[in-house]
């Protein structure tokens, strides 16, 4: 089996690195296998759900020395140390730690809202819950429905990212949903990214030449964007 290239929970890891490191968005995106605009969205709190950060150092996916080296050199590409072994099971229901069981309804609600093509049977196997609970959440008769918050089951630690992605792809295919990328949207994102990078280079050149933020009180990046 090929060595893993990215953290087990890339979005949660990116959220932690955004909040707890001085890495650039590009470094974080490369390390986590994400698009730089996804990292920008996480930093701006515009992602679909509020992510709970996952510490890659504590989880053995990144050494402190490697993190320090990346923070010291914006051009440095971080290397994944290792990826924790995912628990494997042959038969029987999925085991969920007691501390995570109270999060199951939130994860179920997230799947129902974001991936209605996934069946109750698939949700039951993914999260390890009963169809009765899923039905109660679907028809809003769950005893605690008013307090539920739709949260990504991957972020909650109820399912693995690869497992979730495979399930979404399989359910979409069975339902006849086209999951091919929107080339037009990708082109727009690429153009926006190029413009952002050009503005950042202009801002960096301004700082290198003048050694200080722009006179009107904004940042060098804001001045570059203003001039554009």
N, C-alpha and C positions, 0 to 999 in steps of 0.2 A: 504493500500500500504506500502511495506517495506521501511524503511528509506534508503536513498541513501548512498552508500559506498565510492564513489569517486567523484571528482570534475566534473562539467558539461563538461568542455573542458580539458581533462587530458593532452594531448600533449602540449597545449599552457600553461597550469598551470605548467607543468614540466619545460618548457623552462624558465618561470619566476623564478622558484625556483632555477634552475641551475645558473642563472645570478645574483640573488639577495639574496641568502641565503647561509649559511654554512652547509646545510644539506648534508648528504652522498647520493650518487646515490641510494643506497638501500632504504633509507628513502623516497626519492622522488618517486621511483618506487612503493613502497608499498602504499603511500598516493594516487598516481594518478592511481593505477591499471594497471601499465605498467611493461614490462620486463626491468630488469636493463640494458640490452644491448640497449634498445630503448632510455633510459635516457643518456647512454654513447654516442649514436649517436647524440642526440640533443646537448649535451655538445661539441661534436667535430664538430658540424655543418655539419654532414654527413647525416642528415635526408633528406627525399625526397624533402621537401620544407623548406625554412627558416621560422621558426615559430615566430609569434608575441606573446610575453609573455602575460599571463593573470594573474593578481594579485589576488590570492585567499583571501588575507586579505581584500582588498578593496571590493571584491565581496561577502564578508560574509561567505566564505566557510572555513576559517581558522582564528582563533584569533591570535593576536600578541603574547599573552602569550603562546599559544600552539606552535607557531613557535619558540619563544625564548627557550622554554623547549626542543624542538627537536634539536636545534642548540647546546644546552649545553650538550646533552646526545645522542651520535651517535646510541645508542641501543634503543632509545625511538621511539615508533610508533605513528605518528601523527594521530589525530582524526578529522574527518570532522565535522565542526560546523553545517552546513546546506547546502542545495543545492537550489539555486534560483528557483522559480517556472518558468517553461517554459510556454510561452504564448500559449494559446489554441485558436483555431479558428474552427468554424463549417463549414461555407461555404465562398466562395469568395476567391480572390487571396491573397497570403501571403503579409502582409505589411512589407516593408523594410524601415528603417529610411533613410532620405535623405542622411545622411553622409555615408551610406553603399551602396547606389545604384550604385555609380561609380565603386564599386568592383565586381559587378555581372559578367561582362564579364571575369574577371580573374578567378572567381569561376567556370564559365561554361567551360572555356578552360581547367582547371585542371581536371574536371570530364571527358571531352572528351578524354583527353590524358591518364588518369589513369584508367578509367572505361568505355571503349567503349561499353560495354554491356548495359549500361543505356540508355534508349530511350530518344528522345527529349521531349516526353510528361512527362516522369518522372522528367527530369531536370527542365522543366517548372514549375511543381508543387512544387518541392523541393526549388528552388531558387525564384520563383515568377517572371518569365520573359516570353517573347513571343517566340514562335517557330521560328519566323522570325529571331530574334536575334541569337538564337542557330544555325540555318542553316547558317547564315552569318559567324559565327565563325568557324563552321565545314569546310566550303569551302573557308575560309580565305578572304572573301569579306567584312568583317566587317570594317567600316570606320576607326577604330583605331586598327586594328589587329596588326600592327607592334609594337605597344607599350604595348600590353597585356602581362601579366606574369601569368603563371599557378600557382594559389594559392589555397590551400585547403579551400573550402567554410565554413568548420567548424571553422577553424582558423580566417577567415574573419568575422565570426559571422552571416553568411547568412543561416546557418542550424545547427541543433543540432547534436552532435556526435551519439546519439542513432538513430536518424532519418536517418542519413547518413549510418550508419552501416546496418540498416534494409533494406534500399533501395538497397545497394550494394549486400546484401545477396539474396534479392528477385530477382534482375536482373540477378545475376549469376545463380541462380537456374533455372530461365526461359530460359536462354541461354544455359543451360546444362554444365555450367562451374564447374569443381570440385574445391571446396574451402576447402577441408579437409587439415589439416596441413601436411607439409612435415616432417615426423617423422625423416628422416635422417638429415635434416637441423636442426631440434630442438635438436637432439642428439649432433651435432657439436657445436651448440650454448651453450648447457649445459656444454660440456667438456671445451669450451673456458672460460665460466664463472667460472667454478670450478678452472681452472688454474689461472685465474686472482685473485680470492679470496685467493688462496694459496700464490700467490706472494705478495698480500697485507699483509697477516699475517706474512710472512717472513720479509717484509719490516718493519712492526710494531715492530717485535721482535728485528730487527737490531737497530732501533731507541731507543727502551727501554734499550738495552744493551750498546750501544755506545753514545747515546744522541746527535747524530749529523748526517748529511748526509754523504754519502760515500765519500771516499777520492778523487776519480777521478772526482768529480765535479757533478755527477748525483744525482738523488734523491735516497732514500732508495729503493723505488719501482723499479727504473731502475736497481739498483744493484741486487735486488732479481731476476728480469727477466734475467739479464745478467748471473747470476750464473746458472740459469736453462738451 
